[in-house]
Amino acid sequence: MEYNNQNNYNTTPSYNYDTDTNTQQQQGLKAILCEEVVLKSFLFMVGALLITACAALTISPYAALRLLSGGSFYVIVAAELGIVIASNFALRKNNAILAGILFTAYSYLTGVTLSIIFMVYTTASIVTIFLTTAAIFAIMAVYGLVTKTDLSRVGNILLMALIGIIIISFVNIFLLHSSMLDTAISAIGVLIFVGLTAYDTQKIKRMVAVSNSQNVNSLALFGAFELYLDFINLFLKLLSLLGKRK
């Protein structure tokens, strides 16, 4: 009696190796793009901070004070707001060159306005607070990169809280003139921007979902702008809260 050694039933699982390979390649590419977007975001942010620092250190605080007096103040505020709007438009159009130029201009204008802090606070205090800000920022940025917790809900709460303290700040500046309320706003602001640093860092890492080789620089500039604003605002809130006045 003979038996046919050829199996009538294929018991070996069937795999689509091409699909698996493509998936692995896509995941590897996304990982590379993620690293590139994150790295460039921090590099662009550091570059913007250097521009701001150079502007603040090279422009006379008294000249900046005269520039910020009267109608010129509103012109600068309008210019900064216009730059933010134009920058967002450029990034949506994936025009990284224009967005980079606008980011540079914004960083310079911020440095001009920040130069007046040398009239109010001691240089040693400014340096100490800056280094403290850098340390806190670095810790929260690392946390945002490594945490597995979804910070989206926390971020939305922090953004609403930020809108609230902005409104309260304007009310205090123009109506209440309360130093105690100003201190409370600074303290709450520190907590908000500490949290936003982690949230925005995680958001940059997640932007890899819409990234490709053509829009890496645009995404990185968008992330850098948000991180830059987090750093500057955290620095100002800490300076207002802990800075030693002249």
SULKAMO-V647304 format. One record per backbone hydrogen bond with DSSP energy under -1.0 kcal/mol. CO is the residue of the C=O (numbers start at 0). NH is the residue of the N-H. E is the energy in kcal/mol with one decimal. If there is no record, write none. Layout:
BEGIN
((CO & NH & E) (CO & NH & E))
END
This chain:
BEGIN
((14 & 16 & -1.1) (15 & 19 & -2.2) (16 & 20 & -2.6) (17 & 21 & -2.4) (18 & 22 & -2.5) (19 & 23 & -2.4) (20 & 24 & -2.5) (21 & 25 & -2.5) (22 & 26 & -2.5) (23 & 27 & -2.6) (24 & 28 & -2.5) (25 & 29 & -2.5) (26 & 30 & -2.2) (27 & 31 & -2.0) (28 & 32 & -2.7) (29 & 33 & -2.6) (30 & 34 & -2.2) (31 & 35 & -2.3) (32 & 36 & -2.8) (33 & 37 & -2.5) (34 & 38 & -2.7) (35 & 39 & -2.5) (36 & 40 & -2.1) (37 & 41 & -1.9) (38 & 42 & -2.2) (39 & 43 & -3.0) (40 & 44 & -1.9) (41 & 45 & -2.5) (42 & 46 & -2.3) (43 & 47 & -2.3) (44 & 48 & -2.3) (45 & 49 & -2.1) (46 & 50 & -2.0) (47 & 51 & -2.4) (48 & 52 & -2.7) (49 & 53 & -2.6) (50 & 54 & -2.4) (51 & 55 & -2.5) (52 & 56 & -2.1) (53 & 57 & -1.7) (54 & 58 & -1.5) (59 & 63 & -2.4) (60 & 64 & -2.2) (61 & 65 & -2.1) (62 & 66 & -2.1) (63 & 67 & -2.0) (68 & 71 & -1.1) (70 & 74 & -1.5) (71 & 75 & -2.3) (72 & 76 & -2.4) (73 & 77 & -2.4) (74 & 78 & -2.4) (75 & 79 & -2.7) (76 & 80 & -2.4) (77 & 81 & -2.6) (78 & 82 & -2.3) (79 & 83 & -2.1) (80 & 84 & -2.2) (81 & 85 & -2.7) (82 & 86 & -2.7) (83 & 87 & -2.3) (84 & 88 & -2.0) (85 & 89 & -2.4) (86 & 90 & -2.5) (87 & 91 & -2.1) (88 & 92 & -1.6) (89 & 94 & -3.2) (90 & 93 & -1.3) (93 & 95 & -1.1) (94 & 98 & -2.2) (95 & 99 & -2.4) (96 & 100 & -2.1) (97 & 101 & -2.5) (98 & 102 & -2.4) (99 & 103 & -2.1) (100 & 104 & -2.3) (101 & 105 & -2.6) (102 & 106 & -2.4) (103 & 107 & -2.1) (104 & 108 & -2.5) (105 & 109 & -2.3) (106 & 110 & -1.8) (107 & 111 & -2.1) (108 & 112 & -2.2) (109 & 113 & -2.2) (110 & 114 & -1.0) (113 & 116 & -2.0) (114 & 117 & -1.4) (115 & 118 & -1.6) (116 & 120 & -3.0) (119 & 245 & -2.8) (121 & 125 & -2.2) (122 & 126 & -2.5) (123 & 127 & -2.4) (124 & 128 & -2.6) (125 & 129 & -2.2) (126 & 130 & -2.4) (127 & 131 & -2.2) (128 & 132 & -2.7) (129 & 133 & -2.4) (130 & 134 & -2.1) (131 & 135 & -2.5) (132 & 136 & -3.0) (133 & 137 & -2.3) (134 & 138 & -2.1) (135 & 139 & -2.4) (136 & 140 & -2.4) (137 & 141 & -2.4) (138 & 142 & -2.1) (139 & 143 & -2.4) (140 & 144 & -1.5) (141 & 145 & -2.1) (142 & 146 & -2.5) (150 & 154 & -2.9) (151 & 155 & -2.3) (152 & 156 & -1.9) (153 & 157 & -2.5) (154 & 158 & -2.3) (155 & 159 & -1.9) (156 & 160 & -2.3) (157 & 161 & -2.3) (158 & 162 & -2.0) (159 & 163 & -1.9) (160 & 164 & -2.4) (161 & 165 & -2.0) (162 & 166 & -2.0) (163 & 167 & -2.4) (164 & 168 & -2.4) (165 & 169 & -2.0) (166 & 170 & -2.1) (167 & 171 & -2.5) (168 & 172 & -2.5) (169 & 173 & -2.3) (170 & 174 & -2.1) (170 & 175 & -1.7) (171 & 176 & -3.1) (177 & 181 & -1.8) (178 & 182 & -2.0) (179 & 183 & -2.1) (180 & 184 & -2.5) (181 & 185 & -2.1) (182 & 186 & -2.3) (183 & 187 & -2.6) (184 & 188 & -2.6) (185 & 189 & -2.1) (186 & 190 & -1.6) (187 & 191 & -2.3) (188 & 192 & -2.6) (189 & 193 & -2.0) (190 & 194 & -2.0) (191 & 195 & -2.6) (192 & 196 & -1.5) (193 & 197 & -1.2) (194 & 198 & -2.3) (195 & 199 & -3.3) (196 & 200 & -1.9) (197 & 201 & -2.2) (198 & 202 & -2.1) (199 & 203 & -2.0) (200 & 204 & -1.8) (201 & 205 & -1.7) (205 & 208 & -1.8) (206 & 209 & -1.7) (207 & 210 & -1.2) (214 & 218 & -2.4) (215 & 219 & -2.5) (216 & 220 & -2.3) (217 & 221 & -2.2) (218 & 222 & -2.4) (219 & 223 & -2.7) (220 & 224 & -2.4) (221 & 225 & -1.7) (222 & 226 & -2.4) (223 & 227 & -2.7) (224 & 228 & -2.2) (225 & 229 & -2.1) (226 & 230 & -2.5) (227 & 231 & -2.7) (228 & 232 & -2.3) (229 & 233 & -2.3) (230 & 234 & -2.6) (231 & 235 & -2.4) (232 & 236 & -2.4) (233 & 237 & -2.4) (234 & 238 & -2.4) (235 & 239 & -2.5) (236 & 240 & -1.7) (237 & 241 & -3.3) (238 & 242 & -2.0) (243 & 121 & -2.3))
END
